[in-house]
Structure formats: structure tokens, C-alpha cells
Amino acid sequence: MSVQPYAFINHQQYKSDDSVNDGINIINDIKAKQTQVGVGADMLYQATPALQLTGGLQLAHAVSRDTELNAQYVGTSTDLSYGTWNTDKTKWSAKVGANYSVTPNSQVGLNYSYTGSGDSDASQVGLSFTSKF
């Protein structure tokens, strides 16, 4: 079994200049930024020559966040007042998976990941087929 610990810093930025009118509000643009720091570890176990089991854990914390929303009520020039929701800044994730070598150049994989915090969670299941030429 091999364990690969890591630390990271990442910055995410989202911007939408599209105008959306839902009949009540007009949203002219949205900007969001977030910087995270975190630690984690990935694990790999070669169960058989053809079967590889994987797993991992990660903990991330948002050290800065900034969101801007430019919106108005429909039919007026009154700016829309809004309050940002305070989501939990610390998130953790776990993943498990298996890769099976069908041929020396082809693998099929199945994995599952879960991300959670105090306010929200998400899970994902993936199925893959990889072939090297």
C-alpha cells in the first residue's frame, strides 16, 4: 500500500456577464471568488496484478471569499437588496475506487466520492473506461 500526503492552495473565480430576467428580478452579472487551503492523503493498494484499489481523504478551508451580485427588480431601477448565505467554510471529502486492467492497455474503473460540510453535501459516482494507444 502506498500513501501520498499533500497540501494545497487553490483559488477559484467565477464571473457571468449574462443578463437574466426571471420576470421578477433582472440579474446583470455575478462575480464570485474563493481561496482555499487544505491537506489530504491519497491511498493506493495493488490487490492483484489486475486490480487496484484507491481511496483518499481531504480537508479544505476557505480563507477568503467575495461575492458580487448586480441585480434589479423588473420594471424599476431599484437595486435588489440581498443577503449572502453563510455556508460553512470548512469542507471534507472522502473517495474510494477500484480500477481493473481488462488488457495491458485498457482499464475499467468505478469510484465514489462524498464531500460534506456543516451546511451542504454532495456525492458522485463515476464509471470509466481508459485505453492507451
KAHUUR-V349767 format. One line per field, one symbol per residue. ss: DSSP state (2 for helix, 1 for strand, 0 for the rest). psi: psi as a letter, one per 40 degrees, with the letter a starting at -180 (. if undefined). burial: I if it has 16 or more other ideal C-beta (glycine too) atoms within 10 Angstrom, else O. A space follows every 10 residues. Layout:
ss=???
psi=???
burial=???
This chain:
ss=0111111111 1111110001 1000111111 1111111111 1111110000 1111111111 1111111111 1110000010 0000000001 1111111111 1110011111 1111110000 1111111111 100
psi=hihgiiiihi hihhhheihh heedihhdih hhihhiiiii hhihhgdide hhhiiiiihi hheiihhhhh iiiheiehih hihiigiheh iiiiiiihhh hdidehiiih ihihhiaddi iiihhihihh hh.
burial=OOOOOOOOOO OOOOOOOOOO OOOOOIIOOI OOOIOIOIOI OOOOOOOOOO OIOOIIOIOI OIOOOOOOOO IOOOOOOOOI OOOOOOOOIO IIIOIOIIIO OOOOOOIOOO IOIOIOIOOO OOOOOOOOOO OOO
